[in-house]
Amino acid sequence: MTIKLKHFIWLIMILGIMTPFISYAVVVQMFFLLIPFGIILIVSLPIFIFNILKYKKNVRKQQSTLILCLLPIFLISQIVSTFTVDKIQRFRANQIIEKIREKKMTINSSPIKNFGIEYYTLRGTDFIVQYNRGFLVTEKYYDEEKEWKSYGWND
């Protein structure tokens, strides 16, 4: 594998990690690229299997195999980044909720952002904590109901 190809694979992974959190990119991907991505994946699977059967041990050295792996790498990095960010942001949001309840942190009526987590008061002591999970999905915690709700495409 050449150095340029290694850098290109890293670039694809970084783009895949960032894409779920760029709203415009998610819309373009879901509405315009979903069918082409599906077709590419369906076509690339038999080619990949053919390369494995034909070249056996040298399958990693084939240029076609490396190119066919780029789209799955891109899609898998999106999925992994979405789940990872969701777990991290949920953990951080729960810490903010605990601090607010213990009155260690004061909040205003205007939204305050803390590395992607927004929190603000509704009325009295009730508050909302929210963060973007990726792929246009927002998680909100309502103190009044004491539960998380997920808002996405149709909400």
KOLBA-462873 format. One record per atom (N, C-alpha, C): residue number from 1; y, x, z; atom name. Coordinates in steps of 0.001 Angstrom, whole numbers, always signed. Atoms other than C-alpha are relative to their C-alpha. Layout:
(NUM, (Y, X, Z), 'CA')
...
//
This chain:
(1, (-1162, +852, +0), 'N')
(1, (+0, +0, +0), 'CA')
(1, (+1234, +905, +0), 'C')
(2, (-1185, -840, +94), 'N')
(2, (+3320, +1477, -992), 'CA')
(2, (+985, -364, +1097), 'C')
(3, (-1029, +213, -1025), 'N')
(3, (+6284, +1811, +1326), 'CA')
(3, (+861, -1205, -364), 'C')
(4, (-830, +1132, +414), 'N')
(4, (+8296, -685, -730), 'CA')
(4, (-697, -1320, +305), 'C')
(5, (+737, +1227, -262), 'N')
(5, (+5576, -3303, -397), 'CA')
(5, (-61, -298, +1499), 'C')
(6, (-14, +203, -1456), 'N')
(6, (+5387, -2777, +3379), 'CA')
(6, (+1341, -562, +449), 'C')
(7, (-1330, +506, -349), 'N')
(7, (+9147, -3288, +3641), 'CA')
(7, (+176, -1434, -489), 'C')
(8, (-105, +1348, +546), 'N')
(8, (+8890, -6367, +1438), 'CA')
(8, (-774, -997, +863), 'C')
(9, (+781, +880, -877), 'N')
(9, (+6169, -7848, +3661), 'CA')
(9, (+750, -243, +1307), 'C')
(10, (-804, +174, -1218), 'N')
(10, (+8339, -7234, +6742), 'CA')
(10, (+1188, -924, -264), 'C')
(11, (-1111, +876, +367), 'N')
(11, (+11261, -8900, +4955), 'CA')
(11, (-471, -1449, -100), 'C')
(12, (+567, +1354, +103), 'N')
(12, (+9070, -11926, +4150), 'CA')
(12, (-266, -568, +1396), 'C')
(13, (+268, +466, -1366), 'N')
(13, (+8018, -12137, +7819), 'CA')
(13, (+1295, -352, +725), 'C')
(14, (-1287, +272, -653), 'N')
(14, (+11624, -11942, +9050), 'CA')
(14, (+622, -1272, -554), 'C')
(15, (-505, +1242, +593), 'N')
(15, (+12699, -14629, +6584), 'CA')
(15, (-791, -1203, +503), 'C')
(16, (+831, +1080, -519), 'N')
(16, (+9777, -16756, +7735), 'CA')
(16, (+324, -344, +1440), 'C')
(17, (-356, +236, -1400), 'N')
(17, (+10802, -16341, +11355), 'CA')
(17, (+1335, -725, +109), 'C')
(18, (-1341, +590, -68), 'N')
(18, (+14420, -17342, +10647), 'CA')
(18, (+93, -1368, -670), 'C')
(19, (-127, +1214, +811), 'N')
(19, (+13845, -20192, +8158), 'CA')
(19, (-67, -1310, +792), 'C')
(20, (+56, +1292, -691), 'N')
(20, (+12839, -22978, +10609), 'CA')
(20, (+1279, -366, +750), 'C')
(21, (-1197, +254, -789), 'N')
(21, (+16189, -22643, +12383), 'CA')
(21, (+1258, -93, -851), 'C')
(22, (-1111, +182, +929), 'N')
(22, (+18414, -22869, +9285), 'CA')
(22, (-220, -1360, -654), 'C')
(23, (+233, +1383, +415), 'N')
(23, (+18774, -26587, +8601), 'CA')
(23, (-78, -150, -1513), 'C')
(24, (-20, +120, +1456), 'N')
(24, (+19633, -26231, +4910), 'CA')
(24, (-1289, +554, -608), 'C')
(25, (+1227, -608, +524), 'N')
(25, (+16649, -23955, +4294), 'CA')
(25, (-1210, -895, +258), 'C')
(26, (+1110, +908, -308), 'N')
(26, (+14304, -26433, +5991), 'CA')
(26, (+3, -1186, -958), 'C')
(27, (-98, +1139, +914), 'N')
(27, (+15594, -29309, +3856), 'CA')
(27, (-456, +397, -1400), 'C')
(28, (+406, -474, +1326), 'N')
(28, (+15196, -27290, +648), 'CA')
(28, (-1504, +222, -41), 'C')
(29, (+1434, -290, -31), 'N')
(29, (+11727, -26178, +1669), 'CA')
(29, (-829, -1280, +45), 'C')
(30, (+789, +1219, -155), 'N')
(30, (+10507, -29642, +2685), 'CA')
(30, (+99, -925, -1213), 'C')
(31, (-172, +954, +1089), 'N')
(31, (+11950, -31600, -240), 'CA')
(31, (-227, +588, -1389), 'C')
(32, (+110, -589, +1328), 'N')
(32, (+11826, -29133, -3126), 'CA')
(32, (-1140, +1005, -142), 'C')
(33, (+996, -1065, +99), 'N')
(33, (+9281, -26431, -2295), 'CA')
(33, (-1364, -364, +570), 'C')
(34, (+1270, +379, -618), 'N')
(34, (+6510, -28342, -540), 'CA')
(34, (-1130, -77, -1030), 'C')
(35, (+1033, +118, +1038), 'N')
(35, (+4580, -29199, -3713), 'CA')
(35, (-278, +1346, -662), 'C')
(36, (+309, -1321, +568), 'N')
(36, (+5026, -25752, -5345), 'CA')
(36, (-752, +913, +971), 'C')
(37, (+719, -810, -985), 'N')
(37, (+3932, -24043, -2109), 'CA')
(37, (-1458, -443, +90), 'C')
(38, (+1368, +503, -54), 'N')
(38, (+870, -26295, -1959), 'CA')
(38, (-814, +409, -1214), 'C')
(39, (+698, -399, +1227), 'N')
(39, (-37, -25579, -5581), 'CA')
(39, (-316, +1490, +22), 'C')
(40, (+222, -1449, -67), 'N')
(40, (+396, -21838, -5076), 'CA')
(40, (-1133, +328, +966), 'C')
(41, (+1074, -254, -968), 'N')
(41, (-1837, -21926, -1992), 'CA')
(41, (-1362, -418, -549), 'C')
(42, (+1275, +470, +556), 'N')
(42, (-4529, -23957, -3783), 'CA')
(42, (-492, +931, -1102), 'C')
(43, (+385, -906, +1086), 'N')
(43, (-4492, -21618, -6803), 'CA')
(43, (-356, +1383, +543), 'C')
(44, (+223, -1357, -497), 'N')
(44, (-4363, -18439, -4739), 'CA')
(44, (-1315, +145, +766), 'C')
(45, (+1248, -84, -760), 'N')
(45, (-7418, -19284, -2635), 'CA')
(45, (-1193, +411, -870), 'C')
(46, (+1124, -475, +834), 'N')
(46, (-9978, -19030, -5498), 'CA')
(46, (+200, +1431, -514), 'C')
(47, (-260, -1371, +464), 'N')
(47, (-8281, -15870, -6780), 'CA')
(47, (-309, +991, +1111), 'C')
(48, (+268, -870, -1143), 'N')
(48, (-8474, -14353, -3311), 'CA')
(48, (-1515, +134, +222), 'C')
(49, (+1462, -45, -165), 'N')
(49, (-12164, -15290, -2998), 'CA')
(49, (-641, +823, -1115), 'C')
(50, (+503, -790, +1124), 'N')
(50, (-12820, -13834, -6472), 'CA')
(50, (+224, +1492, +245), 'C')
(51, (-287, -1411, -294), 'N')
(51, (-11112, -10573, -5448), 'CA')
(51, (-925, +546, +1086), 'C')
(52, (+897, -448, -1075), 'N')
(52, (-13221, -10386, -2290), 'CA')
(52, (-1405, +252, -549), 'C')
(53, (+1347, -153, +556), 'N')
(53, (-16448, -10898, -4230), 'CA')
(53, (-89, +1151, -995), 'C')
(54, (+54, -1017, +1044), 'N')
(54, (-15549, -8531, -7059), 'CA')
(54, (+249, +1402, +545), 'C')
(55, (-405, -1336, -445), 'N')
(55, (-13881, -5645, -5218), 'CA')
(55, (-540, +374, +1377), 'C')
(56, (+596, -196, -1324), 'N')
(56, (-15520, -6022, -1775), 'CA')
(56, (+868, +854, +920), 'C')
(57, (-721, -844, -954), 'N')
(57, (-14199, -3040, +219), 'CA')
(57, (+1407, +356, -471), 'C')
(58, (-1308, -386, +530), 'N')
(58, (-11235, -2326, -2063), 'CA')
(58, (+929, -1191, -194), 'C')
(59, (-797, +1205, +209), 'N')
(59, (-9826, -5841, -1853), 'CA')
(59, (+1443, +181, +489), 'C')
(60, (-1354, -226, -517), 'N')
(60, (-6810, -4665, +194), 'CA')
(60, (+841, +869, -910), 'C')
(61, (-735, -894, +890), 'N')
(61, (-5866, -2137, -2441), 'CA')
(61, (+434, -691, -1292), 'C')
(62, (-355, +720, +1219), 'N')
(62, (-5567, -4737, -5204), 'CA')
(62, (+1399, -595, +133), 'C')
(63, (-1377, +504, -4), 'N')
(63, (-1969, -5630, -6075), 'CA')
(63, (+17, -1533, +41), 'C')
(64, (+28, +1465, +32), 'N')
(64, (-2893, -9276, -6792), 'CA')
(64, (-317, -576, +1377), 'C')
(65, (+336, +469, -1346), 'N')
(65, (-4410, -9665, -3332), 'CA')
(65, (+1210, +81, +914), 'C')
(66, (-1180, -158, -843), 'N')
(66, (-1277, -8353, -1668), 'CA')
(66, (+1068, -1024, -348), 'C')
(67, (-1002, +983, +413), 'N')
(67, (+982, -10622, -3705), 'CA')
(67, (-415, -1402, +433), 'C')
(68, (+484, +1317, -411), 'N')
(68, (-1205, -13658, -2971), 'CA')
(68, (+131, -220, +1504), 'C')
(69, (-111, +116, -1454), 'N')
(69, (-911, -12938, +756), 'CA')
(69, (+1436, -249, +465), 'C')
(70, (-1394, +135, -417), 'N')
(70, (+2898, -13164, +769), 'CA')
(70, (+350, -1418, +443), 'C')
(71, (-319, +1375, -375), 'N')
(71, (+3168, -16970, +826), 'CA')
(71, (-674, -410, +1311), 'C')
(72, (+579, +317, -1314), 'N')
(72, (+620, -17429, +3645), 'CA')
(72, (+675, +756, +1149), 'C')
(73, (-715, -752, -1041), 'N')
(73, (+2402, -14677, +5608), 'CA')
(73, (+1317, -689, +324), 'C')
(74, (-1271, +696, -181), 'N')
(74, (+5714, -16502, +5088), 'CA')
(74, (-197, -1290, +790), 'C')
(75, (+227, +1279, -670), 'N')
(75, (+4302, -19870, +6177), 'CA')
(75, (-520, +178, +1426), 'C')
(76, (+538, -242, -1345), 'N')
(76, (+2343, -18509, +9149), 'CA')
(76, (+1084, +536, +931), 'C')
(77, (-1076, -518, -853), 'N')
(77, (+5383, -16598, +10430), 'CA')
(77, (+959, -1118, +394), 'C')
(78, (-832, +1148, -369), 'N')
(78, (+7366, -19869, +10329), 'CA')
(78, (-633, -793, +1131), 'C')
(79, (+702, +785, -1015), 'N')
(79, (+4749, -21695, +12357), 'CA')
(79, (-21, +737, +1336), 'C')
(80, (+49, -795, -1235), 'N')
(80, (+4374, -18882, +14896), 'CA')
(80, (+1375, +63, +654), 'C')
(81, (-1339, -91, -590), 'N')
(81, (+8138, -18523, +15348), 'CA')
(81, (+421, -1328, +608), 'C')
(82, (-359, +1308, -537), 'N')
(82, (+8553, -22270, +15859), 'CA')
(82, (-664, -235, +1351), 'C')
(83, (+695, +201, -1274), 'N')
(83, (+5900, -22440, +18591), 'CA')
(83, (+495, +973, +1067), 'C')
(84, (-473, -994, -965), 'N')
(84, (+7126, -19237, +20247), 'CA')
(84, (+1374, -370, +535), 'C')
(85, (-1349, +373, -435), 'N')
(85, (+10760, -20314, +20317), 'CA')
(85, (-46, -1264, +836), 'C')
(86, (+115, +1222, -781), 'N')
(86, (+9751, -23758, +21578), 'CA')
(86, (-433, +303, +1429), 'C')
(87, (+473, -341, -1349), 'N')
(87, (+7846, -22265, +24531), 'CA')
(87, (+1081, +732, +800), 'C')
(88, (-1036, -772, -694), 'N')
(88, (+10632, -19808, +25386), 'CA')
(88, (+1177, -894, +373), 'C')
(89, (-1152, +860, -277), 'N')
(89, (+13425, -22389, +25082), 'CA')
(89, (-343, -1066, +1040), 'C')
(90, (+390, +995, -1008), 'N')
(90, (+11481, -24972, +27107), 'CA')
(90, (-14, +637, +1388), 'C')
(91, (+13, -719, -1274), 'N')
(91, (+10939, -22394, +29880), 'CA')
(91, (+1429, +234, +495), 'C')
(92, (-1391, -260, -385), 'N')
(92, (+14634, -21418, +29864), 'CA')
(92, (+730, -1296, +351), 'C')
(93, (-642, +1282, -281), 'N')
(93, (+15748, -25066, +29743), 'CA')
(93, (-441, -535, +1359), 'C')
(94, (+475, +439, -1318), 'N')
(94, (+13564, -25888, +32755), 'CA')
(94, (+649, +803, +1121), 'C')
(95, (-717, -799, -997), 'N')
(95, (+15186, -23003, +34644), 'CA')
(95, (+1432, -501, +170), 'C')
(96, (-1365, +536, -83), 'N')
(96, (+18640, -24388, +33802), 'CA')
(96, (-5, -1327, +744), 'C')
(97, (+102, +1289, -691), 'N')
(97, (+17542, -27848, +34982), 'CA')
(97, (-164, +213, +1502), 'C')
(98, (+177, -292, -1427), 'N')
(98, (+16358, -26400, +38306), 'CA')
(98, (+1297, +490, +630), 'C')
(99, (-1265, -506, -538), 'N')
(99, (+19646, -24529, +38793), 'CA')
(99, (+1029, -1113, +139), 'C')
(100, (-943, +1120, -81), 'N')
(100, (+21666, -27669, +38042), 'CA')
(100, (-365, -898, +1173), 'C')
(101, (+433, +861, -1107), 'N')
(101, (+19596, -29700, +40508), 'CA')
(101, (+263, +637, +1357), 'C')
(102, (-275, -698, -1253), 'N')
(102, (+20028, -27052, +43196), 'CA')
(102, (+1494, +232, +201), 'C')
(103, (-1469, -117, -42), 'N')
(103, (+23797, -27203, +42516), 'CA')
(103, (+474, +1446, -59), 'C')
(104, (-419, -1388, +179), 'N')
(104, (+23858, -23484, +41706), 'CA')
(104, (+823, +164, -1274), 'C')
(105, (-701, -86, +1268), 'N')
(105, (+25348, -24251, +38296), 'CA')
(105, (+789, -1291, -182), 'C')
(106, (-810, +1182, +261), 'N')
(106, (+28212, -26606, +37530), 'CA')
(106, (+79, -225, -1501), 'C')
(107, (-90, +322, +1418), 'N')
(107, (+28484, -28416, +34235), 'CA')
(107, (+1193, -901, -258), 'C')
(108, (-1151, +798, +404), 'N')
(108, (+31386, -29993, +32404), 'CA')
(108, (-462, -1161, -866), 'C')
(109, (+339, +1096, +903), 'N')
(109, (+31551, -33090, +30258), 'CA')
(109, (-147, +493, -1434), 'C')
(110, (+156, -556, +1348), 'N')
(110, (+31859, -30902, +27156), 'CA')
(110, (-1250, +876, -35), 'C')
(111, (+1249, -775, +81), 'N')
(111, (+28671, -29210, +25895), 'CA')
(111, (+216, +1493, +233), 'C')
(112, (-4, -1441, -238), 'N')
(112, (+27989, -25674, +27101), 'CA')
(112, (-1247, +548, -676), 'C')
(113, (+1152, -603, +676), 'N')
(113, (+25748, -23452, +24986), 'CA')
(113, (-417, +1261, +726), 'C')
(114, (+565, -1173, -636), 'N')
(114, (+23476, -20877, +26552), 'CA')
(114, (-1153, +481, -876), 'C')
(115, (+1002, -527, +934), 'N')
(115, (+21628, -19008, +23770), 'CA')
(115, (-817, -1114, -647), 'C')
(116, (+672, +1079, +716), 'N')
(116, (+20838, -22205, +21872), 'CA')
(116, (-329, -1213, +846), 'C')
(117, (+260, +1140, -875), 'N')
(117, (+20441, -24478, +24901), 'CA')
(117, (+1341, -603, +392), 'C')
(118, (-1232, +704, -358), 'N')
(118, (+23192, -27079, +25361), 'CA')
(118, (-272, -884, +1208), 'C')
(119, (+131, +922, -1118), 'N')
(119, (+23786, -28978, +28554), 'CA')
(119, (+1367, -555, +346), 'C')
(120, (-1251, +669, -323), 'N')
(120, (+26431, -31495, +29571), 'CA')
(120, (-292, -1236, +841), 'C')
(121, (+158, +1173, -858), 'N')
(121, (+27027, -34408, +31935), 'CA')
(121, (+244, -1270, -799), 'C')
(122, (-230, +1312, +600), 'N')
(122, (+26865, -38065, +30979), 'CA')
(122, (+976, -784, +857), 'C')
(123, (-863, +687, -963), 'N')
(123, (+28277, -39908, +33981), 'CA')
(123, (-533, +322, +1393), 'C')
(124, (+409, -345, -1355), 'N')
(124, (+28233, -39015, +37604), 'CA')
(124, (-754, +1313, +47), 'C')
(125, (+800, -1220, -115), 'N')
(125, (+25466, -36537, +38274), 'CA')
(125, (-1077, +112, -1080), 'C')
(126, (+997, -54, +1075), 'N')
(126, (+23307, -37362, +35238), 'CA')
(126, (+420, +1011, -1062), 'C')
(127, (-295, -1012, +1019), 'N')
(127, (+23044, -34660, +32594), 'CA')
(127, (-1076, +0, -1078), 'C')
(128, (+943, -172, +1109), 'N')
(128, (+21349, -33816, +29304), 'CA')
(128, (-100, +1484, -304), 'C')
(129, (+254, -1373, +452), 'N')
(129, (+19774, -30488, +28341), 'CA')
(129, (-737, -119, -1325), 'C')
(130, (+655, +90, +1306), 'N')
(130, (+18854, -29965, +24695), 'CA')
(130, (-46, +1349, -698), 'C')
(131, (+115, -1200, +824), 'N')
(131, (+17709, -27274, +22289), 'CA')
(131, (-677, -354, -1314), 'C')
(132, (+593, +183, +1322), 'N')
(132, (+16669, -26975, +18647), 'CA')
(132, (-1336, +718, -34), 'C')
(133, (+1343, -568, +33), 'N')
(133, (+12934, -26428, +18237), 'CA')
(133, (-347, +601, -1352), 'C')
(134, (+287, -467, +1355), 'N')
(134, (+13079, -25659, +14525), 'CA')
(134, (-490, -1140, -862), 'C')
(135, (+370, +1034, +962), 'N')
(135, (+12338, -27690, +11393), 'CA')
(135, (+717, -1314, +296), 'C')
(136, (-863, +1155, -252), 'N')
(136, (+15207, -30084, +12283), 'CA')
(136, (-482, -879, +1149), 'C')
(137, (+469, +737, -1172), 'N')
(137, (+13584, -31136, +15571), 'CA')
(137, (+772, +486, +1219), 'C')
(138, (-753, -310, -1209), 'N')
(138, (+15653, -31297, +18758), 'CA')
(138, (-726, -588, +1200), 'C')
(139, (+590, +458, -1258), 'N')
(139, (+14211, -31551, +22259), 'CA')
(139, (+1138, -288, +974), 'C')
(140, (-1032, +373, -973), 'N')
(140, (+16350, -33396, +24842), 'CA')
(140, (-655, -410, +1315), 'C')
(141, (+445, +388, -1336), 'N')
(141, (+15858, -33725, +28586), 'CA')
(141, (+1081, -885, +605), 'C')
(142, (-926, +930, -636), 'N')
(142, (+17501, -36756, +30203), 'CA')
(142, (-289, -10, +1490), 'C')
(143, (+191, -60, -1449), 'N')
(143, (+18012, -36323, +33935), 'CA')
(143, (-231, -1389, +575), 'C')
(144, (+143, +1362, -492), 'N')
(144, (+18285, -40075, +34423), 'CA')
(144, (-1461, -468, -90), 'C')
(145, (+1394, +407, +192), 'N')
(145, (+14758, -40607, +33043), 'CA')
(145, (-991, +1078, +435), 'C')
(146, (+806, -1150, -426), 'N')
(146, (+13459, -37178, +34123), 'CA')
(146, (-1145, +298, -976), 'C')
(147, (+1021, -311, +1002), 'N')
(147, (+11598, -36605, +30844), 'CA')
(147, (+637, +581, -1261), 'C')
(148, (-401, -590, +1275), 'N')
(148, (+11788, -34692, +27576), 'CA')
(148, (-290, -989, -1117), 'C')
(149, (+213, +811, +1197), 'N')
(149, (+12207, -36564, +24284), 'CA')
(149, (+251, +875, -1215), 'C')
(150, (-97, -780, +1227), 'N')
(150, (+11795, -35164, +20811), 'CA')
(150, (+646, -852, -1086), 'C')
(151, (-692, +690, +1082), 'N')
(151, (+14157, -36149, +17984), 'CA')
(151, (-122, +835, -1259), 'C')
(152, (+228, -750, +1229), 'N')
(152, (+13358, -35204, +14431), 'CA')
(152, (+554, -690, -1219), 'C')
(153, (-442, +461, +1308), 'N')
(153, (+13567, -36359, +10849), 'CA')
(153, (+472, -1445, -4), 'C')
(154, (-291, +1434, +117), 'N')
(154, (+13612, -40135, +11348), 'CA')
(154, (+745, -580, +1197), 'C')
(155, (-641, +529, -1218), 'N')
(155, (+15436, -40441, +14672), 'CA')
(155, (+1501, -7, -129), 'C')
//
